[in-house]
Amino acid sequence: MTQSPIARGAEALQTVLLCVIIFVSVISSPRSMLLEISPQPNIPVEFRIIALSLPDYFVAALFVLTILRLLFDADYRGRLAATANWIFSSWGGRWWGGLALWMVIGTLWAGDSSILRFTTLHFILLLIMAVILADLARQRRERVLLLVLILSGVVQSAVAVAQMVNSGPLGLWGLGEVDRFTYETTAFYRAPGLSMHPNYLGGYLMVALFACAVLIRQQLQEKKSVVLPVLAGFIIGVGMVMTLSRSAMLSTAVGFAPIVALIMWSTARRNRWLMGVGLVVIIVTAAALIWIILSGDLQARIFASREFFFTYSFEIIKQHPILGVGAGNLMLEVGRMWGMTIEHLLPVHNVYLYIWAELGLPGLALFLLACFSIIRHGRQRPMSDSLVWLCCFLAICVVMLFDNYWWAVHPFRVVFVWVIGLWWGYAVREAEPATASVDQLIGTAAENA
């Protein structure tokens, strides 16, 4: 089907916005504050204000542009409806939609409804972004998005390496760089890049590594050179080591394990030995870098105990175990309960418990069902773009056992839902009949609607 120049221009602009969204989502500050909910200084500022982060502006612009395109492009209306029909009928979209609906219902008992409304609207807009992205990927037009994500990972890794060499920030405050945390040891430095925290950067670089893996798979399938994506993956891997993020490194290993196992299972025995040697080289190189950064004191970072900050959030869960306290309200309730008796109040470093505290058992159940709806489709699936990207989602689910930023920090919630949208696109295009025309698919979607 031939597109009009206006339709092609609108699609190109949508693609640009999706590229910008993933490029800037790693920059978690500065934010534009819209409303201060609580002035309590011992609560991290991002949990007591309503604010717009950098990618939010582009998510809003994408939403407005898509509405305009839907008004004037009948073909796009049908195609997007077909994509949405696939997602919400077969690929778990109903669970994510149900989670958003439950967040809305939370206004009936939330302590502060203003922050709940903002958090819920933000999530709904991200789900719409994911459907738009899925439609683009379904048409095999997502490669530029992968390239931009990889480029961002390389840039952030270069900044992280420079920070490590400098043993501190580079002074790039206007680009989102943060100063060294006062509570961190001076024995070594953990590079945050242009993100707000080294763990945040580690998780972002993990996603960029899986983008490299998808691109390498596509290049091999098309019999093209893989030198550049392999080189980019090496640089991004070095950047991840500079963050010293244990959760990111562990989760990356867990996510890549099924991919490595499938490749080794399907390759010749001689090549398995070569792959094994390659894995050993990667592990030894990473370990050597960590040893150098820590000056041999692995206990200082690698084997040190992990603080999850369970206490404060568990008290909220015990008081509101069924319904929770409402989206965005966890730290406000913690602040009311503990006051200024503790110097720093922090949320639990586990997304699942965080969601339980805010959205109660129904919200947690919907979130787990939504995640499982994606993971279960990886069973008995051959090596494909969707399988590689599903492993990326699996790695994020593992990180969420140790950190909360994939859900609690809005810029990284953008990355989380962006990953979901790309997987939806891969899953739909691999599932739909290869012989079906776009017109037939649009007609089927219209009939189902």
C-alpha positions in Angstrom: 0.0 0.0 0.0 1.5 3.3 -1.1 1.5 6.1 1.5 0.8 9.7 0.8 3.7 12.2 1.4 1.8 13.5 4.4 1.5 10.0 5.9 5.1 9.3 5.2 6.1 12.5 6.9 3.9 11.8 9.9 5.4 8.3 10.3 8.9 9.7 10.0 8.2 12.2 12.7 6.7 9.5 14.9 9.9 7.5 14.4 12.1 10.5 15.3 10.1 11.1 18.5 10.4 7.4 19.5 14.2 7.7 18.9 14.5 10.8 21.0 12.4 9.2 23.8 14.7 6.3 24.2 17.8 8.4 23.7 17.0 10.9 26.5 15.2 8.5 28.9 18.6 7.6 30.6 18.9 11.3 31.7 16.8 11.2 34.9 17.5 14.9 35.8 16.8 17.7 35.7 13.0 17.7 36.0 10.4 20.4 35.6 8.5 20.6 38.9 4.7 21.1 38.4 3.6 20.7 42.0 5.2 20.0 45.4 3.1 17.5 47.3 5.2 17.4 50.5 8.1 19.6 51.7 9.5 16.8 53.9 13.3 16.9 53.2 14.1 13.4 54.3 12.0 11.9 51.4 13.8 11.8 48.1 12.6 14.7 46.0 11.3 12.6 43.1 8.8 10.9 45.4 7.2 14.1 46.8 6.7 16.2 43.7 4.8 16.1 40.5 7.4 16.7 37.7 8.0 16.2 34.0 11.2 14.5 33.1 13.0 15.0 29.7 11.3 12.1 27.8 7.9 13.1 29.0 7.8 16.1 26.6 8.4 13.8 23.6 5.9 11.2 24.8 3.3 14.0 24.9 4.3 15.2 21.5 4.1 11.7 20.1 0.5 11.3 21.5 -0.6 14.6 20.0 1.0 13.8 16.6 -0.7 10.3 16.6 -4.1 11.8 17.4 -3.7 14.2 14.4 -2.6 11.3 12.1 -5.5 9.2 13.2 -7.9 12.0 12.3 -6.6 12.4 8.7 -5.2 9.0 7.8 -7.8 6.3 7.4 -5.2 3.7 6.4 -3.2 4.3 9.6 -6.4 4.1 11.7 -7.1 0.7 10.4 -3.5 -0.5 10.7 -3.1 0.8 14.3 -6.4 -0.8 15.2 -5.2 -4.1 13.8 -2.0 -3.8 15.9 -3.9 -2.9 19.0 -6.3 -5.8 18.4 -3.4 -8.3 18.3 -1.9 -6.8 21.5 -5.0 -6.7 23.6 -6.4 -10.0 22.4 -3.3 -12.2 22.3 -0.3 -10.6 23.8 -1.2 -9.6 27.3 -2.3 -6.0 26.6 -5.5 -6.6 28.6 -3.5 -7.1 31.8 -1.5 -3.9 31.3 -4.8 -2.1 30.6 -6.3 -3.7 33.7 -3.4 -2.4 35.7 -4.0 1.1 34.5 -7.7 0.8 35.3 -6.9 -0.4 38.8 -4.6 2.6 39.3 -7.5 4.9 38.4 -9.8 3.1 40.9 -7.2 3.8 43.5 -8.4 7.4 43.7 -11.2 6.2 46.0 -8.7 5.5 48.8 -5.4 7.2 48.0 -4.0 9.7 50.5 -3.1 12.2 47.7 -5.1 11.9 44.6 -3.2 14.5 42.6 0.0 12.5 42.5 -2.0 9.4 41.7 -3.7 11.0 38.8 -0.4 12.2 37.4 1.2 8.8 37.8 -1.7 7.0 36.2 -2.0 9.4 33.3 1.8 9.0 32.7 1.4 5.2 32.6 -1.6 5.3 30.2 0.4 7.6 27.8 3.3 5.1 28.0 1.0 2.2 27.0 -0.2 4.3 24.1 3.4 4.9 23.2 4.1 1.2 23.3 1.2 0.4 20.9 2.5 3.1 18.5 6.0 1.6 18.7 4.7 -1.9 18.3 2.9 -0.9 15.1 6.2 0.5 13.7 8.1 -2.6 14.6 5.4 -4.8 13.1 6.3 -3.2 9.7 10.0 -3.9 10.2 10.8 -0.2 10.6 12.3 -0.4 14.0 16.0 -0.8 13.1 16.7 2.9 13.4 15.3 2.8 17.0 17.8 0.0 17.8 20.6 2.0 16.3 19.7 5.1 18.3 19.5 3.1 21.5 22.9 1.5 20.8 24.3 5.0 20.0 23.0 6.3 23.3 24.5 3.3 25.1 27.9 4.0 23.5 27.7 7.7 24.4 26.8 7.0 28.0 29.5 4.4 28.2 32.1 6.8 26.9 31.0 9.3 29.6 31.1 6.6 32.3 34.7 5.6 31.3 35.7 9.3 31.3 34.2 9.7 34.8 36.0 6.6 36.0 39.3 7.9 34.7 38.6 11.2 36.3 37.5 9.5 39.6 34.5 11.8 39.7 32.0 13.9 37.7 33.1 15.7 34.5 31.1 18.9 35.3 28.4 18.1 32.7 25.7 19.4 35.0 23.6 20.9 32.2 23.4 17.5 30.5 22.0 15.8 33.6 25.3 14.7 35.3 25.0 14.4 39.1 27.6 15.1 41.8 29.2 12.3 43.7 26.9 11.0 46.5 28.1 12.1 50.0 27.2 8.6 51.4 29.4 6.7 48.9 32.8 5.5 49.8 35.9 7.4 48.5 37.8 4.2 48.0 36.4 3.8 44.5 34.0 5.6 42.1 30.8 4.3 40.5 30.2 6.0 37.2 26.5 7.2 36.6 27.1 8.6 33.2 24.4 11.2 32.6 21.9 9.3 34.7 21.0 10.0 38.3 22.5 6.9 39.7 25.0 4.2 38.6 22.4 1.4 39.0 20.1 3.4 36.6 22.8 3.6 34.0 23.7 -0.1 34.4 20.1 -1.1 33.7 19.9 1.2 30.7 23.2 -0.2 29.2 21.8 -3.7 29.8 18.9 -2.9 27.4 21.3 -1.4 24.9 23.3 -4.7 25.0 20.2 -6.6 24.0 19.6 -4.1 21.2 23.1 -5.0 20.0 22.2 -8.7 20.1 19.0 -8.1 18.0 21.0 -6.1 15.5 23.7 -8.8 15.3 21.0 -11.4 14.7 19.4 -9.4 11.9 22.8 -8.6 10.3 23.8 -12.3 10.3 20.4 -13.3 8.8 21.0 -10.7 6.0 24.6 -11.9 5.6 26.0 -8.5 6.6 29.0 -7.5 8.7 28.5 -7.5 12.5 31.7 -5.7 13.3 30.0 -2.4 14.3 27.3 -3.9 16.6 29.9 -6.2 18.2 32.2 -3.3 18.8 29.4 -1.2 20.2 28.4 -4.1 22.5 32.0 -4.3 23.8 32.0 -0.5 24.6 28.6 -0.8 26.3 29.8 -3.8 28.3 32.8 -1.8 29.5 30.5 1.1 30.4 28.3 -1.3 32.5 31.4 -2.5 34.4 32.2 1.2 35.2 28.8 1.4 37.0 29.7 -1.5 39.3 26.0 -2.3 39.2 25.7 -5.8 40.6 22.0 -6.1 39.7 22.6 -5.1 36.1 25.6 -7.4 35.6 23.8 -10.4 37.2 20.6 -9.8 35.3 22.4 -9.4 32.0 23.9 -12.8 32.5 20.5 -14.3 33.3 18.9 -12.7 30.3 21.6 -13.8 27.9 21.8 -17.3 29.3 18.9 -18.7 27.2 20.3 -17.1 24.0 23.8 -18.6 24.6 22.3 -22.0 25.4 20.2 -22.0 22.2 23.1 -20.9 20.1 25.5 -23.5 21.6 22.8 -26.2 21.3 22.3 -25.5 17.6 26.0 -25.1 16.6 28.7 -27.6 15.8 30.8 -29.1 18.7 33.9 -27.3 17.4 32.1 -23.9 17.5 30.8 -24.6 21.0 34.4 -24.7 22.2 35.1 -21.4 20.5 32.0 -19.9 22.1 33.0 -21.2 25.4 36.5 -19.7 25.1 34.8 -16.4 24.1 32.6 -16.4 27.2 35.6 -17.1 29.4 37.4 -14.2 27.9 34.5 -11.8 28.5 34.1 -13.0 32.1 37.8 -12.7 32.8 38.0 -9.2 31.2 35.1 -8.0 33.2 36.5 -9.5 36.4 39.9 -7.9 35.7 38.3 -4.5 35.2 36.3 -4.8 38.4 39.5 -5.9 40.3 41.4 -2.8 39.0 38.6 -0.4 39.9 38.2 -1.8 43.4 42.0 -2.1 43.9 41.5 -5.8 44.6 39.1 -5.2 47.5 36.1 -7.1 46.1 34.4 -7.2 49.5 34.0 -3.4 49.3 31.5 -3.7 46.5 30.9 -7.1 45.0 30.4 -9.1 48.1 29.1 -6.4 50.4 25.6 -6.9 51.7 22.7 -5.4 49.7 20.4 -2.9 51.5 16.8 -3.3 50.3 15.1 -0.8 52.7 12.3 -3.2 53.5 11.4 -1.8 56.9 9.5 1.4 55.9 7.6 -0.2 53.0 6.7 -3.3 54.9 5.0 -1.2 57.5 2.8 0.3 54.8 2.1 -3.1 53.4 1.1 -4.4 56.8 -1.4 -1.5 57.3 -2.8 -1.6 53.7 -2.2 -5.2 52.5 -5.2 -5.5 50.2 -5.8 -2.2 48.4 -2.4 -0.4 49.0 -2.1 3.3 49.4 -2.5 4.4 45.8 -0.1 5.0 42.9 2.6 7.4 43.8 1.6 7.5 47.4 4.1 5.1 49.0 6.7 7.6 50.2 4.2 10.2 51.2 2.6 7.6 53.6 6.1 6.6 54.8 6.8 10.2 55.5 3.6 10.6 57.5 4.4 7.5 59.5 8.0 8.1 60.3 8.2 11.9 60.2 11.7 13.4 60.7 12.7 10.7 63.2 15.0 9.1 60.5 17.5 11.1 58.4 16.8 9.4 55.1 13.6 7.6 54.2 13.8 5.4 51.1 11.4 3.1 49.2 11.9 -0.6 49.1 14.4 -1.7 46.4 12.2 -4.3 44.9 9.6 -3.4 42.3 7.1 -6.2 43.2 7.0 -5.1 46.9 6.9 -1.5 45.8 3.8 -2.2 43.6 2.2 -4.3 46.4 2.6 -1.3 48.8 1.1 1.2 46.3 -1.5 -0.9 44.4 -2.3 -3.7 46.8 -2.7 -7.4 46.0 -4.9 -6.8 43.0 -2.4 -4.4 41.5 0.5 -6.8 42.2 -1.5 -9.7 40.6 -2.2 -7.7 37.5 1.4 -6.7 37.2 2.6 -10.2 37.6 0.1 -11.5 35.1 1.1 -8.8 32.6 4.8 -9.8 32.9 4.0 -13.5 32.7 1.9 -12.9 29.6 5.1 -11.8 27.9 7.5 -14.3 29.4 5.3 -17.4 28.7 5.5 -16.7 24.9 9.2 -17.5 24.9 8.6 -21.3 25.4 9.6 -23.5 22.5 10.1 -20.4 20.3 13.1 -20.6 17.9 15.8 -18.0 17.8 14.1 -14.7 16.6 14.0 -11.0 17.3 11.1 -11.5 19.7 13.0 -14.2 21.6 16.1 -12.0 22.0 14.0 -9.1 23.1 12.0 -11.2 25.4 15.2 -12.2 27.1 15.8 -8.4 27.6 12.4 -8.2 29.3 13.3 -11.2 31.5 16.6 -9.5 32.5 14.6 -6.4 33.6 12.3 -8.6 35.6 15.3 -10.0 37.4 16.7 -6.4 38.1 13.3 -5.6 39.6 14.1 -8.0 42.4 16.9 -5.8 43.6 16.0 -2.2 42.4 12.9 -0.1 42.0 13.8 2.3 39.3 12.1 0.4 36.4 8.8 1.4 38.0 9.4 4.0 40.6 11.5 6.5 38.6 9.5 7.9 35.7 12.2 8.3 33.1 13.0 4.6 33.5 9.4 3.6 33.5 9.5 5.0 30.0 12.3 2.7 29.1 10.5 -0.3 30.7 7.3 0.3 28.6 9.4 1.1 25.5 10.9 -2.4 25.8 7.4 -3.9 26.1 6.2 -2.0 23.0 9.1 -3.2 20.9 8.5 -6.8 22.0 4.8 -6.5 21.1 5.8 -5.4 17.6 8.2 -8.3 17.2 5.7 -10.8 18.5 2.8 -9.6 16.3 4.8 -9.5 13.1 6.1 -13.1 13.8 2.7 -14.4 14.6 0.6 -12.9 11.8 0.3 -14.9 8.6 3.1 -14.1 6.3 0.8 -14.3 3.3 -1.8 -11.9 4.6 -1.9 -8.5 3.1 -2.2 -5.3 5.1 -5.7 -4.8 3.7 -6.8 -8.2 4.9 -5.4 -7.6 8.4 -7.0 -4.2 8.7 -10.3 -5.7 7.6 -10.0 -8.5 10.2 -9.3 -6.0 12.9 -12.3 -3.9 11.9 -14.6 -6.9 12.0 -13.3 -7.9 15.5 -13.7 -4.4 16.7 
